[in-house]
Structure formats: structure tokens, C-alpha cells
């Protein structure tokens, strides 16, 4: 969507969503490594809860961004760095 779009509004929303998804995948990968590699049970449990929270945040942020896009606003995801 980001590459193919010619409208500024669509391109801005796609850029924000892509930045969030890249950030989400990076953090998820790091948490999965911690979850499976670290031998400590406490650290694995904490990483598991963080993975769950991250997935819930992804779902809620994506739904809210969809709502904002339908109302005509561009919404920047919190915590997401400007990668693109």
C-alpha cells in the first residue's frame, strides 16, 4: 500500500502502519528469543506476559488506527520509531 499509493492520506496511514508493524515484529522476535533461549523460568514467564501484552496492543492499536483512518485522521502509533 505504501509503495503503490499516490494519495498523501493513504501513504501517510500506510507509513505509520508499516512503521508499527516493523517495530512490532522486531520486539516480538526479541521476546520470543528471550522466551525460548533463557533458562530462567521467571524470565520466561515475564517474557510470555510481555508477548501477550504486545499482541493485544497490536490488535487494539490496529483497530484504533482503522477507526481514525475512517474518520479522516492520520494516527501515529505510540512507541513506534520512524523507520520509513
HELIX and SHEET records of a PDB file:
HELIX    1   1 UNK A    8  UNK A   37  1                                  30    
HELIX    2   2 UNK A   41  UNK A   70  1                                  30    
END                                                                             
